[in-house]
Amino acid sequence: MSSRFQGSIAGLPVWMTYNGVTSRFRETLRMFEDASPKQPAMHMDYAFCASSLLFPDPSARINNMRFQLDPNTGQCRMWEDGSPLLLSAQPGWEQVKILSCLPVLPERIEKNLSMLAFQSRFCLADGLFMHGAIAELQDRAVVFTGSSGVGKSTQAALWKQHLGARILNGDKTFLHCGRGEIRAFGSPWSGSSPDFFNASAPLQAVVVLRQAEENQMRRLSIPESLSLFATHCYYPYWDAALVEKTMDSLDRLLMHTPVYLLCCRPDKQAVETAYWEIFTS
C-alpha cells in the first residue's frame, strides 16, 4: 500500500511517499497539500523494512542525533539513538529515503528526521532555519527569537491579541534569503506550539527577546546581531558545505533586515513599544 503527500513547504515543492507504513504526521501536512503537477524540489520516500536496520559505524553525534557523511559519495545518513528509523540522503538532498522497522511511524522521530532533511534541502535554496515565532501584520512578518522560555510564543500571541496579527508559526521559522526580499514562511514543524499556517510574508524585522522589568527596545549593530541573533539559527553541522550556505544566507539577512533587542515584560506596552519602533519610526 502506498500513499503520497504532494505539496509546497516554505516555497519548495515536496513529495512524500509512504510505502507500507502509516504516518501520524501526514494529517499535519494536509494544510500544505498542493495538487498542481510541480516537479518536486525534494522527494522523501518512506518504506517498511522487515529485516533489522543496519546503522552505520562509525558515526558522529549532535545532541541525541547521529549522522554519517560519506566523503566519497556525499551520501548522508541520520538516525536517533534507539530509533526504528534510518534516513539516507543523496547529495543535494533532493532524494531522501527513510526506512522504518515499524509499520506505524513514530510521530516525534518522523517529525524530527523530516525537519532535518528539509532544512538541509532548504539551505541549498538560499534558506535559513531558526528558532523563532512569526507574527504577520500588515502583510509583513516579524520574527521573535531568543533563548528557550524567554517568551517568543507569548509575544507573538500578544501581537495577535492586541494588534490582530496572524501567527504563521509559534516556534520554527524558515527564511528564504534570496537576492531580493527576505521572506518568512510558516511550516508544519512548530515544536510544542499549536500555531502554524501555510503562508508567508516579506520579513520586516527580527526581534531578539530578553525578559526585563521595563520595556525597552533598540536596533542592534551587525556585530551585536551576530552575537545575539545568530546563535538562535540552526546549522546543518552534518555537512560543512551546508553550513557554508547557511552562513551566506545569514549574511544576506543581516545586511538587509533590521534586528532589534527587546527587553520586555509580557504585556500590552511591550507590544506597543515594539510596534512603534518597527513600523513607525
C-alpha positions as CSV (number, residue, x, y, z in Angstrom):
1,M,0.0,0.0,0.0
2,S,1.3,3.4,-1.0
3,S,0.1,6.9,-0.2
4,R,1.6,10.3,-1.1
5,F,1.8,13.8,0.2
6,Q,2.3,16.3,-2.6
7,G,2.6,20.0,-1.6
8,S,4.7,23.0,-1.0
9,I,6.6,23.8,2.1
10,A,8.4,27.2,2.5
11,G,8.1,27.7,-1.2
12,L,9.7,24.3,-2.2
13,P,7.6,21.6,-3.9
14,V,7.8,18.5,-1.8
15,W,6.6,14.9,-2.3
16,M,6.5,12.3,0.5
17,T,5.7,8.7,-0.5
18,Y,4.6,6.2,2.2
19,N,5.3,2.6,1.1
20,G,3.9,0.1,3.6
21,V,3.9,2.5,6.6
22,T,1.4,4.8,8.2
23,S,2.3,8.3,9.2
24,R,0.6,10.3,12.0
25,F,2.4,13.4,10.8
26,R,0.5,13.1,7.5
27,E,-2.5,14.8,9.0
28,T,-0.4,17.9,10.0
29,L,0.8,18.1,6.4
30,R,-2.7,18.3,5.0
31,M,-2.6,22.2,5.2
32,F,0.4,22.2,2.9
33,E,-1.1,20.0,0.2
34,D,-1.0,21.2,-3.4
35,A,-2.3,19.1,-6.3
36,S,-0.7,21.1,-9.0
37,P,1.8,19.0,-11.0
38,K,5.0,20.7,-10.0
39,Q,8.3,18.8,-10.2
40,P,9.4,18.2,-6.6
41,A,12.5,20.0,-5.3
42,M,12.6,17.2,-2.7
43,H,11.2,13.7,-2.5
44,M,11.1,11.8,0.8
45,D,10.4,8.1,0.3
46,Y,9.3,6.2,3.4
47,A,9.5,2.4,3.3
48,F,8.9,-0.5,5.7
49,C,11.9,-2.7,6.3
50,A,11.0,-6.2,7.6
51,S,14.6,-7.0,8.5
52,S,16.7,-5.3,11.1
53,L,18.1,-1.9,10.2
54,L,21.8,-1.7,9.9
55,F,23.0,1.6,11.4
56,P,26.4,2.7,10.1
57,D,29.5,2.8,12.3
58,P,31.5,5.0,12.9
59,S,29.2,8.0,13.3
60,A,29.2,11.5,14.8
61,R,26.7,12.9,17.3
62,I,24.7,16.1,17.6
63,N,22.6,16.1,20.7
64,N,20.6,12.8,20.5
65,M,21.0,12.5,16.7
66,R,23.7,10.5,15.0
67,F,24.9,11.0,11.4
68,Q,27.5,9.8,8.9
69,L,28.6,11.6,5.8
70,D,30.4,9.5,3.2
71,P,33.2,11.8,1.8
72,N,33.4,9.7,-1.4
73,T,29.7,9.6,-2.4
74,G,28.4,12.6,-0.5
75,Q,25.6,10.4,0.9
76,C,24.4,11.4,4.4
77,R,22.7,9.0,6.9
78,M,20.9,10.2,10.0
79,W,19.1,8.5,12.9
80,E,18.4,8.9,16.6
81,D,19.8,6.6,19.3
82,G,17.4,3.7,19.7
83,S,15.5,4.8,16.7
84,P,13.4,2.5,14.5
85,L,14.0,4.9,11.5
86,L,17.1,5.4,9.3
87,L,17.4,8.3,6.9
88,S,19.6,8.2,3.8
89,A,20.0,11.2,1.6
90,Q,21.7,11.7,-1.8
91,P,24.0,14.7,-2.4
92,G,21.8,17.8,-2.9
93,W,19.1,16.4,-0.6
94,E,16.6,16.1,-3.5
95,Q,16.2,12.4,-2.9
96,V,15.8,11.2,0.7
97,K,14.8,7.6,1.8
98,I,13.6,6.8,5.3
99,L,13.5,3.2,6.3
100,S,11.3,2.1,9.2
101,C,11.2,-1.3,11.0
102,L,7.7,-0.4,12.4
103,P,4.5,-0.2,10.3
104,V,3.4,2.9,12.1
105,L,6.0,5.8,12.0
106,P,6.8,7.2,15.5
107,E,5.5,10.7,15.1
108,R,8.2,12.6,17.1
109,I,11.0,10.8,15.3
110,E,9.4,11.2,11.9
111,K,8.9,14.9,12.5
112,N,12.5,15.3,13.6
113,L,14.1,13.5,10.7
114,S,11.8,15.1,8.1
115,M,12.6,18.5,9.5
116,L,16.3,18.0,9.5
117,A,16.1,16.6,5.9
118,F,14.0,19.6,4.7
119,Q,16.3,22.0,6.5
120,S,19.2,20.6,4.5
121,R,17.4,21.0,1.2
122,F,16.1,24.4,2.1
123,C,19.5,25.8,3.0
124,L,20.7,24.9,-0.5
125,A,17.9,27.0,-1.9
126,D,19.2,30.2,0.0
127,G,17.2,29.2,3.1
128,L,17.8,29.9,6.8
129,F,16.1,27.9,9.5
130,M,15.8,29.3,13.0
131,H,14.2,29.0,16.4
132,G,11.5,31.7,16.4
133,A,7.9,32.7,16.3
134,I,6.5,34.5,13.3
135,A,3.8,37.2,13.6
136,E,2.3,38.6,10.4
137,L,0.9,42.1,10.5
138,Q,0.1,44.5,7.6
139,D,1.3,41.8,5.2
140,R,4.8,41.9,6.8
141,A,6.4,39.3,9.1
142,V,8.1,39.9,12.4
143,V,10.2,37.1,13.9
144,F,10.6,36.8,17.7
145,T,13.6,34.8,18.8
146,G,15.6,34.2,21.9
147,S,16.5,31.6,24.4
148,S,14.1,28.8,25.3
149,G,11.4,30.0,27.7
150,V,12.1,33.7,27.1
151,G,8.6,34.3,25.7
152,K,8.7,34.0,21.9
153,S,5.2,32.5,21.5
154,T,3.9,34.8,24.3
155,Q,5.0,37.9,22.4
156,A,3.5,36.6,19.2
157,A,0.2,35.8,21.0
158,L,0.2,39.3,22.4
159,W,0.6,40.8,18.9
160,K,-2.4,38.6,17.9
161,Q,-4.4,39.8,20.9
162,H,-3.7,43.5,20.7
163,L,-2.9,44.1,17.0
164,G,-4.8,41.4,15.2
165,A,-1.6,39.7,13.9
166,R,-1.6,36.2,12.5
167,I,0.8,33.7,13.9
168,L,2.4,31.8,10.9
169,N,4.4,29.6,13.3
170,G,4.9,29.6,17.0
171,D,8.3,28.0,17.3
172,K,10.1,27.3,14.0
173,T,11.0,29.9,11.3
174,F,12.1,29.3,7.7
175,L,13.5,32.3,6.0
176,H,14.2,32.5,2.3
177,C,17.2,34.8,1.8
178,G,17.3,35.3,-1.9
179,R,19.0,38.2,-3.7
180,G,15.8,40.2,-3.5
181,E,13.5,40.3,-0.4
182,I,13.8,38.1,2.7
183,R,10.7,36.1,3.2
184,A,9.4,34.3,6.3
185,F,7.4,31.0,5.9
186,G,5.1,29.0,8.1
187,S,5.8,25.3,8.2
188,P,4.3,22.1,9.6
189,W,7.1,21.9,12.2
190,S,6.1,24.0,15.2
191,G,7.6,22.3,18.2
192,S,5.2,22.3,21.1
193,S,3.3,25.3,19.7
194,P,-0.2,24.6,18.1
195,D,0.2,27.6,15.8
196,F,1.3,27.1,12.2
197,F,0.0,28.3,8.8
198,N,0.8,27.6,5.2
199,A,1.5,31.2,4.4
200,S,4.4,33.6,4.0
201,A,5.2,37.3,4.1
202,P,8.2,39.6,3.5
203,L,10.3,39.9,6.6
204,Q,10.1,43.3,8.3
205,A,12.3,42.7,11.3
206,V,13.8,40.2,13.7
207,V,13.3,40.8,17.4
208,V,15.6,39.2,20.0
209,L,13.8,39.0,23.3
210,R,15.1,39.4,26.8
211,Q,13.0,39.4,29.9
212,A,13.1,42.7,32.0
213,E,11.2,44.8,34.4
214,E,10.9,47.7,31.9
215,N,10.0,47.6,28.2
216,Q,12.9,49.0,26.1
217,M,13.9,48.4,22.5
218,R,16.9,49.3,20.4
219,R,18.3,48.3,17.0
220,L,21.4,46.1,17.1
221,S,24.5,46.6,15.0
222,I,25.6,43.8,12.7
223,P,28.3,42.6,15.2
224,E,25.7,42.7,18.0
225,S,23.2,40.8,15.8
226,L,25.8,38.1,15.1
227,S,26.3,37.7,18.9
228,L,22.7,37.8,20.0
229,F,20.7,36.6,17.0
230,A,22.9,34.1,15.0
231,T,23.0,31.7,18.0
232,H,19.3,31.0,17.5
233,C,19.8,29.8,13.9
234,Y,20.0,26.0,13.2
235,Y,23.2,24.9,11.4
236,P,23.4,21.7,9.5
237,Y,26.6,20.6,11.1
238,W,26.5,17.2,9.4
239,D,27.8,18.8,6.2
240,A,30.3,21.6,6.0
241,A,29.0,22.7,2.6
242,L,25.5,23.2,4.0
243,V,26.9,25.2,6.9
244,E,28.7,27.5,4.4
245,K,25.4,28.0,2.5
246,T,23.6,28.8,5.8
247,M,26.2,31.4,6.7
248,D,25.8,33.0,3.3
249,S,22.1,33.3,3.9
250,L,22.7,34.7,7.3
251,D,25.0,37.4,5.9
252,R,22.3,38.5,3.4
253,L,19.7,38.6,6.1
254,L,21.8,40.8,8.4
255,M,22.7,43.2,5.5
256,H,19.0,43.8,4.6
257,T,16.9,43.2,7.7
258,P,16.9,45.2,11.0
259,V,17.5,43.2,14.1
260,Y,16.3,44.6,17.4
261,L,16.8,43.8,21.1
262,L,13.5,44.0,23.1
263,C,13.9,43.9,26.8
264,C,10.3,43.4,28.0
265,R,7.5,42.2,30.1
266,P,4.7,40.1,28.7
267,D,2.2,42.9,28.4
268,K,0.5,45.3,26.0
269,Q,3.1,48.0,26.5
270,A,5.8,45.6,25.2
271,V,3.7,45.2,22.0
272,E,3.3,49.0,21.6
273,T,7.0,49.6,22.2
274,A,8.0,47.1,19.5
275,Y,5.3,48.0,17.0
276,W,6.2,51.7,17.2
277,E,9.9,51.0,16.6
278,I,9.4,48.5,13.8
279,F,6.5,50.1,11.8
280,T,6.5,53.8,12.5
281,S,10.0,55.0,13.4
